[in-house]
Amino acid sequence: MFGDMMGMMSKLKEAQKKVEETKERLNSVLIDESSSDEKLKVSITANRTIKSIEIDDNLLEDKEMLEDYLILTINKAIERATTIHETEVASVAKAGMPNIPGMDMFK
């Protein structure tokens, strides 16, 4: 039984390492999102760090409109990045988890 416990702990540490490696890799996964009319473009990593914002000159003339564009487009980018991030991390975590009866955390 003690050997099984050591094996499980080893698998858990390995899974944790793979999760951290995946999170690091997600820093290089870029998601590009733009407004429906392409006047605003946002690039964000899968770890939800904004890398760039491109704004059409016409939007600079209307502060309220620019703010609306920023909110909508950035929120869409964050939503996509979050989905990718959670899917990737959960997949790696599930694959590395030891089989512990009654502890199926990723159904």
N, CA, C and O atoms as a printed pandas DataFrame, in Angstrom:
     atom_number atom_name residue_name chain_id  residue_number  x_coord  y_coord  z_coord
0              1         N          MET        A               1    0.814   -1.198    0.000
1              2        CA          MET        A               1    0.000    0.000    0.000
2              3         C          MET        A               1    0.861    1.266    0.000
3              4         O          MET        A               1    0.546    2.244   -0.678
4              5         N          PHE        A               2    1.957    1.232    0.775
5              6        CA          PHE        A               2    2.848    2.388    0.838
6              7         C          PHE        A               2    3.472    2.661   -0.525
7              8         O          PHE        A               2    3.634    3.814   -0.925
8              9         N          GLY        A               3    3.825    1.580   -1.239
9             10        CA          GLY        A               3    4.383    1.722   -2.588
10            11         C          GLY        A               3    3.387    2.368   -3.534
11            12         O          GLY        A               3    3.754    3.203   -4.361
12            13         N          ASP        A               4    2.106    1.973   -3.406
13            14        CA          ASP        A               4    1.062    2.575   -4.238
14            15         C          ASP        A               4    0.948    4.071   -3.953
15            16         O          ASP        A               4    0.778    4.875   -4.870
16            17         N          MET        A               5    1.044    4.436   -2.680
17            18        CA          MET        A               5    0.936    5.838   -2.294
18            19         C          MET        A               5    2.111    6.639   -2.864
19            20         O          MET        A               5    1.922    7.761   -3.334
20            21         N          MET        A               6    3.299    6.081   -2.827
21            22        CA          MET        A               6    4.473    6.760   -3.380
22            23         C          MET        A               6    4.324    6.918   -4.893
23            24         O          MET        A               6    4.685    7.952   -5.455
24            25         N          GLY        A               7    3.793    5.891   -5.541
25            26        CA          GLY        A               7    3.569    5.960   -6.986
26            27         C          GLY        A               7    2.562    7.040   -7.333
27            28         O          GLY        A               7    2.737    7.776   -8.305
28            29         N          MET        A               8    1.495    7.135   -6.526
29            30        CA          MET        A               8    0.477    8.166   -6.759
30            31         C          MET        A               8    1.067    9.561   -6.557
31            32         O          MET        A               8    0.788   10.472   -7.336
32            33         N          MET        A               9    1.868    9.727   -5.532
33            34        CA          MET        A               9    2.486   11.029   -5.274
34            35         C          MET        A               9    3.417   11.419   -6.419
35            36         O          MET        A               9    3.474   12.579   -6.825
36            37         N          SER        A              10    4.133   10.440   -6.923
37            38        CA          SER        A              10    5.026   10.694   -8.052
38            39         C          SER        A              10    4.229   11.122   -9.283
39            40         O          SER        A              10    4.625   12.040  -10.000
40            41         N          LYS        A              11    3.100   10.447   -9.521
41            42        CA          LYS        A              11    2.254   10.803  -10.666
42            43         C          LYS        A              11    1.666   12.197  -10.487
43            44         O          LYS        A              11    1.569   12.963  -11.446
44            45         N          LEU        A              12    1.276   12.524   -9.263
45            46        CA          LEU        A              12    0.727   13.854   -9.003
46            47         C          LEU        A              12    1.766   14.943   -9.256
47            48         O          LEU        A              12    1.449   15.979   -9.841
48            49         N          LYS        A              13    3.004   14.714   -8.819
49            50        CA          LYS        A              13    4.071   15.689   -9.050
50            51         C          LYS        A              13    4.360   15.832  -10.538
51            52         O          LYS        A              13    4.598   16.935  -11.030
52            53         N          GLU        A              14    4.338   14.718  -11.245
53            54        CA          GLU        A              14    4.564   14.745  -12.688
54            55         C          GLU        A              14    3.435   15.507  -13.394
55            56         O          GLU        A              14    3.687   16.292  -14.308
56            57         N          ALA        A              15    2.198   15.270  -12.965
57            58        CA          ALA        A              15    1.050   15.972  -13.543
58            59         C          ALA        A              15    1.161   17.469  -13.281
59            60         O          ALA        A              15    0.879   18.280  -14.164
60            61         N          GLN        A              16    1.569   17.833  -12.075
61            62        CA          GLN        A              16    1.723   19.239  -11.731
62            63         C          GLN        A              16    2.785   19.900  -12.611
63            64         O          GLN        A              16    2.611   21.032  -13.061
64            65         N          LYS        A              17    3.876   19.190  -12.850
65            66        CA          LYS        A              17    4.943   19.713  -13.707
66            67         C          LYS        A              17    4.423   19.923  -15.128
67            68         O          LYS        A              17    4.723   20.940  -15.753
68            69         N          LYS        A              18    3.647   18.971  -15.639
69            70        CA          LYS        A              18    3.105   19.089  -16.994
70            71         C          LYS        A              18    2.113   20.239  -17.091
71            72         O          LYS        A              18    2.062   20.928  -18.109
72            73         N          VAL        A              19    1.334   20.449  -16.055
73            74        CA          VAL        A              19    0.400   21.576  -16.039
74            75         C          VAL        A              19    1.174   22.894  -16.101
75            76         O          VAL        A              19    0.804   23.796  -16.853
76            77         N          GLU        A              20    2.229   23.005  -15.324
77            78        CA          GLU        A              20    3.048   24.230  -15.330
78            79         C          GLU        A              20    3.704   24.441  -16.692
79            80         O          GLU        A              20    3.781   25.571  -17.176
80            81         N          GLU        A              21    4.180   23.355  -17.315
81            82        CA          GLU        A              21    4.771   23.460  -18.650
82            83         C          GLU        A              21    3.726   23.907  -19.670
83            84         O          GLU        A              21    4.022   24.698  -20.566
84            85         N          THR        A              22    2.516   23.402  -19.531
85            86        CA          THR        A              22    1.436   23.795  -20.433
86            87         C          THR        A              22    1.103   25.262  -20.262
87            88         O          THR        A              22    0.915   25.976  -21.247
88            89         N          LYS        A              23    1.028   25.718  -19.029
89            90        CA          LYS        A              23    0.749   27.132  -18.778
90            91         C          LYS        A              23    1.835   28.018  -19.404
91            92         O          LYS        A              23    1.535   29.072  -19.963
92            93         N          GLU        A              24    3.079   27.589  -19.307
93            94        CA          GLU        A              24    4.192   28.334  -19.901
94            95         C          GLU        A              24    4.052   28.359  -21.426
95            96         O          GLU        A              24    4.254   29.399  -22.053
96            97         N          ARG        A              25    3.707   27.214  -22.017
97            98        CA          ARG        A              25    3.528   27.124  -23.475
98            99         C          ARG        A              25    2.397   28.034  -23.939
99           100         O          ARG        A              25    2.469   28.614  -25.023
100          101         N          LEU        A              26    1.358   28.162  -23.128
101          102        CA          LEU        A              26    0.211   28.982  -23.502
102          103         C          LEU        A              26    0.554   30.471  -23.605
103          104         O          LEU        A              26   -0.218   31.252  -24.160
104          105         N          ASN        A              27    1.714   30.860  -23.070
105          106        CA          ASN        A              27    2.176   32.241  -23.248
106          107         C          ASN        A              27    2.478   32.553  -24.707
107          108         O          ASN        A              27    2.446   33.711  -25.122
108          109         N          SER        A              28    2.773   31.509  -25.486
109          110        CA          SER        A              28    3.117   31.722  -26.895
110          111         C          SER        A              28    1.945   31.453  -27.842
111          112         O          SER        A              28    2.083   31.609  -29.056
112          113         N          VAL        A              29    0.797   31.051  -27.299
113          114        CA          VAL        A              29   -0.388   30.824  -28.125
114          115         C          VAL        A              29   -1.147   32.144  -28.233
115          116         O          VAL        A              29   -1.690   32.641  -27.246
116          117         N          LEU        A              30   -1.179   32.706  -29.442
117          118        CA          LEU        A              30   -1.841   33.990  -29.651
118          119         C          LEU        A              30   -3.233   33.811  -30.228
119          120         O          LEU        A              30   -3.451   33.005  -31.133
120          121         N          ILE        A              31   -4.161   34.570  -29.693
121          122        CA          ILE        A              31   -5.535   34.588  -30.185
122          123         C          ILE        A              31   -5.771   35.991  -30.719
123          124         O          ILE        A              31   -5.557   36.980  -30.019
124          125         N          ASP        A              32   -6.214   36.065  -31.962
125          126        CA          ASP        A              32   -6.529   37.351  -32.571
126          127         C          ASP        A              32   -8.039   37.505  -32.622
127          128         O          ASP        A              32   -8.753   36.619  -33.092
128          129         N          GLU        A              33   -8.507   38.628  -32.136
129          130        CA          GLU        A              33   -9.937   38.921  -32.139
130          131         C          GLU        A              33  -10.102   40.317  -32.727
131          132         O          GLU        A              33   -9.275   41.200  -32.501
132          133         N          SER        A              34  -11.172   40.504  -33.479
133          134        CA          SER        A              34  -11.427   41.833  -34.020
134          135         C          SER        A              34  -12.917   42.141  -33.991
135          136         O          SER        A              34  -13.761   41.249  -33.910
136          137         N          SER        A              35  -13.204   43.417  -34.060
137          138        CA          SER        A              35  -14.607   43.843  -34.107
138          139         C          SER        A              35  -15.201   43.356  -35.429
139          140         O          SER        A              35  -14.472   43.020  -36.361
140          141         N          SER        A              36  -16.511   43.324  -35.496
141          142        CA          SER        A              36  -17.179   42.800  -36.691
142          143         C          SER        A              36  -16.821   43.591  -37.950
143          144         O          SER        A              36  -16.837   43.041  -39.051
144          145         N          ASP        A              37  -16.502   44.863  -37.795
145          146        CA          ASP        A              37  -16.143   45.684  -38.956
146          147         C          ASP        A              37  -14.628   45.854  -39.112
147          148         O          ASP        A              37  -14.166   46.634  -39.945
148          149         N          GLU        A              38  -13.865   45.121  -38.304
149          150        CA          GLU        A              38  -12.392   45.118  -38.372
150          151         C          GLU        A              38  -11.755   46.459  -37.994
151          152         O          GLU        A              38  -10.590   46.692  -38.317
152          153         N          LYS        A              39  -12.482   47.329  -37.328
153          154        CA          LYS        A              39  -11.913   48.622  -36.946
154          155         C          LYS        A              39  -11.042   48.535  -35.693
155          156         O          LYS        A              39  -10.258   49.439  -35.403
156          157         N          LEU        A              40  -11.193   47.432  -34.959
157          158        CA          LEU        A              40  -10.395   47.229  -33.754
158          159         C          LEU        A              40   -9.926   45.783  -33.738
159          160         O          LEU        A              40  -10.722   44.864  -33.926
160          161         N          LYS        A              41   -8.631   45.583  -33.512
161          162        CA          LYS        A              41   -8.063   44.236  -33.462
162          163         C          LYS        A              41   -7.259   44.081  -32.180
163          164         O          LYS        A              41   -6.508   44.974  -31.788
164          165         N          VAL        A              42   -7.429   42.930  -31.535
165          166        CA          VAL        A              42   -6.734   42.640  -30.282
166          167         C          VAL        A              42   -6.032   41.302  -30.415
167          168         O          VAL        A              42   -6.612   40.339  -30.916
168          169         N          SER        A              43   -4.782   41.238  -29.970
169          170        CA          SER        A              43   -4.057   39.969  -29.872
170          171         C          SER        A              43   -3.810   39.706  -28.396
171          172         O          SER        A              43   -3.355   40.583  -27.662
172          173         N          ILE        A              44   -4.115   38.485  -27.973
173          174        CA          ILE        A              44   -4.020   38.113  -26.563
174          175         C          ILE        A              44   -3.453   36.698  -26.492
175          176         O          ILE        A              44   -3.705   35.887  -27.383
176          177         N          THR        A              45   -2.693   36.395  -25.446
177          178        CA          THR        A              45   -2.190   35.031  -25.287
178          179         C          THR        A              45   -3.268   34.160  -24.654
179          180         O          THR        A              45   -4.251   34.667  -24.113
180          181         N          ALA        A              46   -3.077   32.855  -24.725
181          182        CA          ALA        A              46   -4.015   31.932  -24.088
182          183         C          ALA        A              46   -3.951   32.051  -22.562
183          184         O          ALA        A              46   -4.820   31.531  -21.863
184          185         N          ASN        A              47   -2.934   32.729  -22.050
185          186        CA          ASN        A              47   -2.855   33.022  -20.619
186          187         C          ASN        A              47   -3.462   34.388  -20.292
187          188         O          ASN        A              47   -3.307   34.905  -19.185
188          189         N          ARG        A              48   -4.154   34.957  -21.276
189          190        CA          ARG        A              48   -4.928   36.181  -21.111
190          191         C          ARG        A              48   -4.079   37.438  -20.855
191          192         O          ARG        A              48   -4.428   38.293  -20.040
192          193         N          THR        A              49   -2.962   37.517  -21.574
193          194        CA          THR        A              49   -2.137   38.717  -21.545
194          195         C          THR        A              49   -2.288   39.407  -22.896
195          196         O          THR        A              49   -2.015   38.811  -23.938
196          197         N          ILE        A              50   -2.721   40.657  -22.873
197          198        CA          ILE        A              50   -2.900   41.395  -24.118
198          199         C          ILE        A              50   -1.522   41.726  -24.695
199          200         O          ILE        A              50   -0.656   42.263  -24.004
200          201         N          LYS        A              51   -1.342   41.396  -25.971
201          202        CA          LYS        A              51   -0.067   41.638  -26.646
202          203         C          LYS        A              51   -0.125   42.857  -27.564
203          204         O          LYS        A              51    0.862   43.580  -27.699
204          205         N          SER        A              52   -1.272   43.087  -28.193
205          206        CA          SER        A              52   -1.373   44.260  -29.060
206          207         C          SER        A              52   -2.829   44.652  -29.274
207          208         O          SER        A              52   -3.748   43.840  -29.168
208          209         N          ILE        A              53   -2.992   45.937  -29.580
209          210        CA          ILE        A              53   -4.303   46.487  -29.928
210          211         C          ILE        A              53   -4.092   47.403  -31.125
211          212         O          ILE        A              53   -3.243   48.294  -31.097
212          213         N          GLU        A              54   -4.873   47.175  -32.175
213          214        CA          GLU        A              54   -4.831   48.041  -33.358
214          215         C          GLU        A              54   -6.173   48.758  -33.461
215          216         O          GLU        A              54   -7.232   48.131  -33.420
216          217         N          ILE        A              55   -6.113   50.094  -33.596
217          218        CA          ILE        A              55   -7.325   50.907  -33.634
218          219         C          ILE        A              55   -7.365   51.695  -34.935
219          220         O          ILE        A              55   -6.412   52.392  -35.282
220          221         N          ASP        A              56   -8.471   51.577  -35.647
221          222        CA          ASP        A              56   -8.694   52.352  -36.860
222          223         C          ASP        A              56   -8.758   53.837  -36.481
223          224         O          ASP        A              56   -9.350   54.192  -35.462
224          225         N          ASP        A              57   -8.162   54.684  -37.284
225          226        CA          ASP        A              57   -8.122   56.124  -36.997
226          227         C          ASP        A              57   -9.515   56.734  -36.813
227          228         O          ASP        A              57   -9.684   57.664  -36.024
228          229         N          ASN        A              58  -10.495   56.225  -37.525
229          230        CA          ASN        A              58  -11.847   56.767  -37.411
230          231         C          ASN        A              58  -12.427   56.599  -36.003
231          232         O          ASN        A              58  -13.243   57.409  -35.564
232          233         N          LEU        A              59  -12.003   55.546  -35.300
233          234        CA          LEU        A              59  -12.506   55.332  -33.939
234          235         C          LEU        A              59  -11.944   56.345  -32.950
235          236         O          LEU        A              59  -12.530   56.576  -31.892
236          237         N          LEU        A              60  -10.815   56.946  -33.292
237          238        CA          LEU        A              60  -10.182   57.898  -32.385
238          239         C          LEU        A              60  -10.973   59.200  -32.269
239          240         O          LEU        A              60  -10.735   60.000  -31.365
240          241         N          GLU        A              61  -11.899   59.401  -33.175
241          242        CA          GLU        A              61  -12.695   60.632  -33.176
242          243         C          GLU        A              61  -13.894   60.555  -32.232
243          244         O          GLU        A              61  -14.498   61.579  -31.911
244          245         N          ASP        A              62  -14.242   59.341  -31.785
245          246        CA          ASP        A              62  -15.425   59.169  -30.934
246          247         C          ASP        A              62  -15.042   58.321  -29.716
247          248         O          ASP        A              62  -14.979   57.094  -29.784
248          249         N          LYS        A              63  -14.791   59.009  -28.613
249          250        CA          LYS        A              63  -14.313   58.346  -27.394
250          251         C          LYS        A              63  -15.275   57.253  -26.915
251          252         O          LYS        A              63  -14.832   56.151  -26.593
252          253         N          GLU        A              64  -16.569   57.536  -26.863
253          254        CA          GLU        A              64  -17.544   56.550  -26.384
254          255         C          GLU        A              64  -17.582   55.315  -27.271
255          256         O          GLU        A              64  -17.649   54.188  -26.781
256          257         N          MET        A              65  -17.539   55.536  -28.575
257          258        CA          MET        A              65  -17.564   54.414  -29.490
258          259         C          MET        A              65  -16.296   53.562  -29.325
259          260         O          MET        A              65  -16.364   52.333  -29.323
260          261         N          LEU        A              66  -15.166   54.211  -29.190
261          262        CA          LEU        A              66  -13.901   53.494  -28.985
262          263         C          LEU        A              66  -13.963   52.665  -27.711
263          264         O          LEU        A              66  -13.547   51.506  -27.702
264          265         N          GLU        A              67  -14.473   53.242  -26.649
265          266        CA          GLU        A              67  -14.599   52.505  -25.385
266          267         C          GLU        A              67  -15.486   51.278  -25.558
267          268         O          GLU        A              67  -15.163   50.202  -25.055
268          269         N          ASP        A              68  -16.602   51.433  -26.267
269          270        CA          ASP        A              68  -17.495   50.291  -26.520
270          271         C          ASP        A              68  -16.788   49.207  -27.320
271          272         O          ASP        A              68  -16.878   48.023  -26.994
272          273         N          TYR        A              69  -16.089   49.617  -28.362
273          274        CA          TYR        A              69  -15.343   48.665  -29.185
274          275         C          TYR        A              69  -14.317   47.905  -28.334
275          276         O          TYR        A              69  -14.195   46.684  -28.428
276          277         N          LEU        A              70  -13.585   48.652  -27.505
277          278        CA          LEU        A              70  -12.566   48.024  -26.662
278          279         C          LEU        A              70  -13.185   46.997  -25.717
279          280         O          LEU        A              70  -12.688   45.876  -25.600
280          281         N          ILE        A              71  -14.250   47.374  -25.057
281          282        CA          ILE        A              71  -14.894   46.462  -24.105
282          283         C          ILE        A              71  -15.367   45.191  -24.805
283          284         O          ILE        A              71  -15.076   44.086  -24.349
284          285         N          LEU        A              72  -16.084   45.344  -25.895
285          286        CA          LEU        A              72  -16.638   44.184  -26.594
286          287         C          LEU        A              72  -15.546   43.276  -27.156
287          288         O          LEU        A              72  -15.599   42.058  -26.988
288          289         N          THR        A              73  -14.571   43.864  -27.815
289          290        CA          THR        A              73  -13.544   43.064  -28.477
290          291         C          THR        A              73  -12.605   42.413  -27.465
291          292         O          THR        A              73  -12.245   41.247  -27.624
292          293         N          ILE        A              74  -12.212   43.129  -26.454
293          294        CA          ILE        A              74  -11.332   42.547  -25.436
294          295         C          ILE        A              74  -12.054   41.435  -24.679
295          296         O          ILE        A              74  -11.458   40.397  -24.394
296          297         N          ASN        A              75  -13.316   41.636  -24.353
297          298        CA          ASN        A              75  -14.070   40.579  -23.666
298          299         C          ASN        A              75  -14.189   39.319  -24.526
299          300         O          ASN        A              75  -14.071   38.207  -24.011
300          301         N          LYS        A              76  -14.419   39.484  -25.827
301          302        CA          LYS        A              76  -14.470   38.311  -26.715
302          303         C          LYS        A              76  -13.130   37.600  -26.739
303          304         O          LYS        A              76  -13.080   36.371  -26.710
304          305         N          ALA        A              77  -12.040   38.361  -26.793
305          306        CA          ALA        A              77  -10.700   37.767  -26.812
306          307         C          ALA        A              77  -10.416   37.024  -25.506
307          308         O          ALA        A              77   -9.872   35.920  -25.524
308          309         N          ILE        A              78  -10.779   37.622  -24.385
309          310        CA          ILE        A              78  -10.558   36.978  -23.082
310          311         C          ILE        A              78  -11.378   35.693  -22.976
311          312         O          ILE        A              78  -10.896   34.687  -22.458
312          313         N          GLU        A              79  -12.607   35.728  -23.463
313          314        CA          GLU        A              79  -13.453   34.539  -23.423
314          315         C          GLU        A              79  -12.837   33.392  -24.229
315          316         O          GLU        A              79  -12.798   32.252  -23.765
316          317         N          ARG        A              80  -12.359   33.699  -25.431
317          318        CA          ARG        A              80  -11.718   32.658  -26.254
318          319         C          ARG        A              80  -10.444   32.146  -25.595
319          320         O          ARG        A              80  -10.195   30.941  -25.581
320          321         N          ALA        A              81   -9.635   33.052  -25.050
321          322        CA          ALA        A              81   -8.389   32.664  -24.395
322          323         C          ALA        A              81   -8.663   31.799  -23.174
323          324         O          ALA        A              81   -7.949   30.826  -22.933
324          325         N          THR        A              82   -9.678   32.140  -22.411
325          326        CA          THR        A              82  -10.036   31.365  -21.222
326          327         C          THR        A              82  -10.466   29.953  -21.601
327          328         O          THR        A              82  -10.081   28.987  -20.943
328          329         N          THR        A              83  -11.252   29.833  -22.646
329          330        CA          THR        A              83  -11.697   28.507  -23.095
330          331         C          THR        A              83  -10.501   27.645  -23.499
331          332         O          THR        A              83  -10.411   26.480  -23.111
332          333         N          ILE        A              84   -9.591   28.216  -24.273
333          334        CA          ILE        A              84   -8.398   27.472  -24.696
334          335         C          ILE        A              84   -7.551   27.104  -23.487
335          336         O          ILE        A              84   -7.104   25.964  -23.366
336          337         N          HIS        A              85   -7.327   28.056  -22.597
337          338        CA          HIS        A              85   -6.506   27.833  -21.410
338          339         C          HIS        A              85   -7.073   26.703  -20.551
339          340         O          HIS        A              85   -6.359   25.772  -20.181
340          341         N          GLU        A              86   -8.362   26.800  -20.242
341          342        CA          GLU        A              86   -8.981   25.797  -19.373
342          343         C          GLU        A              86   -8.998   24.412  -20.015
343          344         O          GLU        A              86   -8.783   23.411  -19.331
344          345         N          THR        A              87   -9.249   24.347  -21.307
345          346        CA          THR        A              87   -9.272   23.069  -22.011
346          347         C          THR        A              87   -7.896   22.415  -22.001
347          348         O          THR        A              87   -7.772   21.225  -21.713
348          349         N          GLU        A              88   -6.873   23.187  -22.313
349          350        CA          GLU        A              88   -5.503   22.658  -22.370
350          351         C          GLU        A              88   -5.026   22.191  -20.993
351          352         O          GLU        A              88   -4.489   21.092  -20.860
352          353         N          VAL        A              89   -5.221   23.015  -19.986
353          354        CA          VAL        A              89   -4.752   22.670  -18.641
354          355         C          VAL        A              89   -5.516   21.464  -18.095
355          356         O          VAL        A              89   -4.912   20.567  -17.506
356          357         N          ALA        A              90   -6.828   21.434  -18.284
357          358        CA          ALA        A              90   -7.627   20.304  -17.796
358          359         C          ALA        A              90   -7.224   19.010  -18.488
359          360         O          ALA        A              90   -7.175   17.957  -17.854
360          361         N          SER        A              91   -6.938   19.081  -19.770
361          362        CA          SER        A              91   -6.540   17.898  -20.524
362          363         C          SER        A              91   -5.226   17.319  -19.988
363          364         O          SER        A              91   -5.109   16.110  -19.789
364          365         N          VAL        A              92   -4.253   18.182  -19.761
365          366        CA          VAL        A              92   -2.956   17.734  -19.239
366          367         C          VAL        A              92   -3.105   17.212  -17.818
367          368         O          VAL        A              92   -2.516   16.190  -17.467
368          369         N          ALA        A              93   -3.887   17.907  -16.999
369          370        CA          ALA        A              93   -4.075   17.490  -15.604
370          371         C          ALA        A              93   -4.767   16.140  -15.536
371          372         O          ALA        A              93   -4.369   15.276  -14.754
372          373         N          LYS        A              94   -5.794   15.953  -16.343
373          374        CA          LYS        A              94   -6.536   14.694  -16.327
374          375         C          LYS        A              94   -5.657   13.531  -16.776
375          376         O          LYS        A              94   -5.699   12.449  -16.189
376          377         N          ALA        A              95   -4.866   13.758  -17.814
377          378        CA          ALA        A              95   -4.003   12.700  -18.341
378          379         C          ALA        A              95   -2.955   12.259  -17.318
379          380         O          ALA        A              95   -2.535   11.102  -17.328
380          381         N          GLY        A              96   -2.532   13.160  -16.444
381          382        CA          GLY        A              96   -1.485   12.831  -15.495
382          383         C          GLY        A              96   -1.957   12.386  -14.132
383          384         O          GLY        A              96   -1.144   12.027  -13.280
384          385         N          MET        A              97   -3.256   12.403  -13.911
385          386        CA          MET        A              97   -3.778   12.047  -12.594
386          387         C          MET        A              97   -3.740   10.537  -12.369
387          388         O          MET        A              97   -4.101    9.768  -13.261
388          389         N          PRO        A              98   -3.309   10.111  -11.192
389          390        CA          PRO        A              98   -3.367    8.682  -10.874
390          391         C          PRO        A              98   -4.816    8.247  -10.702
391          392         O          PRO        A              98   -5.684    9.068  -10.405
392          393         N          ASN        A              99   -5.073    6.984  -10.883
393          394        CA          ASN        A              99   -6.429    6.446  -10.741
394          395         C          ASN        A              99   -6.703    6.167   -9.264
395          396         O          ASN        A              99   -6.298    5.134   -8.730
396          397         N          ILE        A             100   -7.395    7.100   -8.616
397          398        CA          ILE        A             100   -7.728    6.961   -7.201
398          399         C          ILE        A             100   -9.237    6.688   -7.134
399          400         O          ILE        A             100  -10.037    7.542   -7.517
400          401         N          PRO        A             101   -9.619    5.522   -6.658
401          402        CA          PRO        A             101  -11.053    5.203   -6.590
402          403         C          PRO        A             101  -11.844    6.258   -5.827
403          404         O          PRO        A             101  -11.442    6.699   -4.751
404          405         N          GLY        A             102  -12.974    6.653   -6.403
405          406        CA          GLY        A             102  -13.831    7.640   -5.765
406          407         C          GLY        A             102  -13.388    9.077   -5.922
407          408         O          GLY        A             102  -14.022    9.978   -5.373
408          409         N          MET        A             103  -12.306    9.317   -6.666
409          410        CA          MET        A             103  -11.770   10.665   -6.820
410          411         C          MET        A             103  -11.727   11.091   -8.284
411          412         O          MET        A             103  -10.753   11.706   -8.719
412          413         N          ASP        A             104  -12.768   10.774   -9.049
413          414        CA          ASP        A             104  -12.812   11.167  -10.440
414          415         C          ASP        A             104  -13.204   12.638  -10.529
415          416         O          ASP        A             104  -14.389   12.969  -10.588
416          417         N          MET        A             105  -12.194   13.529  -10.537
417          418        CA          MET        A             105  -12.433   14.965  -10.484
418          419         C          MET        A             105  -12.745   15.551  -11.851
419          420         O          MET        A             105  -13.276   16.659  -11.926
420          421         N          PHE        A             106  -12.436   14.849  -12.933
421          422        CA          PHE        A             106  -12.594   15.387  -14.281
422          423         C          PHE        A             106  -13.587   14.568  -15.069
423          424         O          PHE        A             106  -13.203   13.897  -16.027
424          425         N          LYS        A             107  -14.851   14.602  -14.696
425          426        CA          LYS        A             107  -15.861   13.846  -15.435
426          427         C          LYS        A             107  -16.278   14.575  -16.656
427          428         O          LYS        A             107  -17.126   14.089  -17.405
